[in-house]
């Protein structure tokens, strides 16, 4: 193994930018909302996100993102 690769490899604790979007490219999904909130994509979290989207619309995502 290459030691240089090992020393620079770090696990990423944050969601990569390419997985998040504000909906300008398309429809905001429940999964988008879950990821933006920093939660794991689980059936319970998807249900929460679907309720939030139904109540607040696509603007719910804008409230979570800086």
Residue frames as qw, qx, qy, qz and C-alpha x, y, z in Angstrom:
[[0.000, 0.886, 0.464, 0.000, 0.00, 0.00, 0.00],
 [0.356, 0.526, -0.032, 0.772, 1.03, 3.53, -0.57],
 [0.371, -0.429, -0.540, 0.622, 1.59, 5.33, 2.75],
 [0.012, -0.054, 0.077, 0.996, 0.94, 8.72, 1.19],
 [0.410, -0.329, -0.574, -0.628, -2.57, 7.68, 0.18],
 [0.536, -0.451, -0.690, 0.181, -3.26, 6.37, 3.68],
 [0.312, -0.307, -0.346, 0.830, -2.16, 9.59, 5.36],
 [0.134, 0.031, -0.177, -0.975, -4.36, 11.80, 3.15],
 [0.398, -0.347, -0.740, -0.417, -7.46, 9.62, 3.19],
 [0.121, 0.023, 0.586, -0.801, -9.96, 10.98, 5.68],
 [0.027, 0.510, 0.856, 0.075, -13.55, 9.90, 6.15],
 [0.095, -0.300, -0.164, -0.935, -16.01, 12.63, 5.28],
 [0.011, -0.349, -0.785, 0.511, -18.51, 13.41, 8.01],
 [0.308, 0.487, 0.150, -0.804, -20.46, 15.91, 5.93],
 [0.671, 0.513, 0.535, -0.020, -22.76, 15.37, 2.99],
 [0.414, -0.054, 0.432, 0.799, -21.01, 16.22, -0.30],
 [0.220, 0.426, 0.016, -0.878, -22.36, 19.28, -2.13],
 [0.292, 0.115, -0.705, -0.636, -23.34, 17.26, -5.19],
 [0.191, -0.324, -0.925, 0.045, -25.88, 15.35, -3.05],
 [0.008, -0.638, -0.512, 0.575, -27.61, 18.52, -1.89],
 [0.132, 0.266, 0.409, 0.863, -29.49, 21.02, -4.02],
 [0.167, 0.226, 0.399, -0.873, -32.08, 23.69, -3.40],
 [0.468, 0.510, 0.696, -0.190, -34.53, 22.46, -5.98],
 [0.247, 0.701, -0.181, -0.644, -33.64, 24.91, -8.70],
 [0.075, 0.303, -0.845, -0.434, -32.74, 21.94, -10.90],
 [0.442, -0.204, -0.795, -0.361, -35.97, 20.09, -10.25],
 [0.649, -0.578, -0.262, -0.421, -38.49, 19.01, -7.66],
 [0.152, -0.517, 0.681, -0.496, -37.51, 18.88, -3.99],
 [0.732, -0.127, -0.647, -0.171, -37.84, 15.34, -2.66],
 [0.744, -0.646, -0.003, -0.169, -38.24, 13.95, 0.83],
 [0.887, -0.067, -0.055, 0.454, -34.75, 12.47, 0.55],
 [0.345, 0.582, -0.067, 0.734, -33.35, 15.95, -0.22],
 [0.412, -0.747, 0.039, -0.520, -34.96, 17.26, 2.94],
 [0.907, -0.413, -0.029, 0.080, -33.63, 14.39, 5.07],
 [0.772, 0.169, -0.055, 0.610, -30.09, 14.86, 3.76],
 [0.124, 0.673, -0.044, 0.728, -30.22, 18.62, 4.24],
 [0.600, -0.711, 0.027, -0.364, -31.28, 18.12, 7.85],
 [0.060, 0.603, -0.756, 0.247, -28.23, 15.94, 8.48],
 [0.760, -0.156, 0.499, -0.386, -30.31, 12.87, 9.27],
 [0.228, -0.147, 0.922, 0.275, -29.93, 9.34, 7.96],
 [0.548, 0.078, -0.415, -0.722, -32.30, 8.27, 5.19],
 [0.086, 0.084, 0.961, -0.250, -34.63, 5.93, 7.07],
 [0.135, -0.520, -0.752, -0.382, -38.34, 5.22, 6.60],
 [0.287, -0.732, -0.494, 0.371, -39.13, 7.29, 9.71],
 [0.226, -0.496, 0.101, 0.832, -37.10, 10.27, 8.53],
 [0.041, 0.143, 0.652, 0.743, -38.58, 10.06, 5.04],
 [0.183, -0.669, -0.713, -0.098, -42.07, 10.10, 6.56],
 [0.278, -0.688, -0.240, 0.626, -41.10, 13.19, 8.59],
 [0.178, -0.267, 0.378, 0.868, -39.78, 14.88, 5.46],
 [0.022, -0.387, -0.757, -0.526, -42.89, 14.05, 3.45],
 [0.215, -0.770, -0.573, 0.178, -45.09, 15.61, 6.17],
 [0.279, -0.604, 0.000, 0.746, -42.86, 18.68, 6.30],
 [0.129, -0.025, 0.571, 0.810, -42.93, 19.08, 2.50],
 [0.088, -0.581, -0.757, -0.285, -46.72, 18.70, 2.49],
 [0.268, -0.800, -0.420, 0.335, -47.08, 21.39, 5.14],
 [0.235, -0.752, 0.114, 0.605, -44.40, 23.85, 4.01],
 [0.685, 0.726, 0.038, -0.042, -43.79, 23.06, 0.35],
 [0.796, 0.366, -0.141, 0.461, -40.36, 23.31, -1.31],
 [0.026, -0.822, 0.239, -0.516, -39.49, 26.25, 0.97],
 [0.846, -0.523, 0.085, -0.055, -38.93, 23.71, 3.76],
 [0.868, 0.128, -0.009, 0.481, -35.57, 22.91, 2.20],
 [0.277, 0.695, -0.085, 0.658, -34.55, 26.56, 2.10],
 [0.526, -0.767, 0.102, -0.353, -35.20, 26.82, 5.84],
 [0.920, -0.335, 0.116, 0.165, -32.68, 24.03, 6.52],
 [0.749, 0.271, 0.076, 0.599, -29.88, 25.18, 4.24],
 [0.337, -0.612, -0.099, 0.709, -27.69, 28.17, 5.17]]
